[in-house]
């Protein structure tokens, strides 16, 4: 499907959808908690449904009751009757690969779509092997499909690289809560996407667990029971970033409700970045208010801890009449697409001056964007949403391929855009 976007004026209010990251983590922890957990206002998207399905296949009882997801997990997970297909969810693949080691007996096979089968997982498997887990990839390529032999995690020392994905750390920490002995995890090199690790530990603490740590390089996890809780999923700053960008690009004002800055989220950095771009932005009683404006002068932003903001900031940079350097995101090449290259290629189609580097982009923005073209989103939900909001600022609008991909993380994206004045249609 395609989104056909016309130049628009943006004004109004939306409610940020629930956080994808916190929904994933709450479901995974509930799956290894024997008591009932109630997850209030979970995000029900293609990605989070993959985690819910994986939990069910590993033996959890899961039901949706009114506005909460009820999950009753197990200490010893069940061997699934079929292959676990995570579709497009890298978080689901990595967390549930580690949790599959907690199956009592038997083998668990996990796979996903074409994108998932290209994304690396070997560092996680190597870390699990050091903890006594027998696991491998079926093609010997270090990518899914993955096979994990059950029998538990013995405990001990392991290490993993930090510069590729923080999801490896989250997966080891989560599964280690049910290991047979203490797990010590050392993270090698610079750790990227660190707020995601903070979110994992914060969620573990909500479930009554404890993880000892020294910054982002050393962790100790004792085997421990978790308690069933009522968990309120906060709003998602990553999803809200596209509404912020819509206001910035089209000119206008929006109010975004349901955002809690007190809980760690990597993408909450969008507030400071939008301010650097010139937006008047701040928290008021009703939520986060954004008023469009532009800054001038050269700007450099290091996105090492918030790589998912690369697409939205890149399209914002297109409409900023100055040079913007977006750095520290070589790991964004390992997402649903090679986002660094994909952005460079598609923005050049629009006549934008873009320089691609190994770890990011340099974009020379301009006052007026002609548009009138068809852009490819490569099946990547964040690229689709970024190019769609860019179309609001193009003189001839834009047509963006891949509208169905928004369901991965923000099922109500197009409806919310329309609600605040975006002129668009799906073909």
Secondary structure, 3 states (H helix, E strand, C coil): CEEEEECCCEEEEEECCECHHHHHHHHHHHHCCCCEEEEECCCCCHHHHHHHHHHHHCCCEEEEECCEEEEECCCCECCCCCCEECCCCHHHHHHHHHHHHHECCCEEEEECCCCHHHCECHHHHHHHHCCCCCEEECCCCCECCEEEECCCCCCEEEEEECCCCCHHHHHHHHHHCCCCCCEEEEEECCCCCHHHHHHHHHHHHHCCCCCEEECCCEEEECCCCCCCCEEECCECHHHHHHHHHHHHHHCEEEEEECCCCCCCCHHHHHHHHHHHCCCEEEEECCEEEEECCCCCCCEEEECCCCHHHHHHHHHHHHCCCCEEEEECCHHHHHCCCCHHHHHHHHHHHCCCEEEEECCEEEEECCCCECCCCEECCCCCHHHHHHHHHHHCCECCCEEEECHHHHHHCCCCHHHHHHHCCCEEEEC
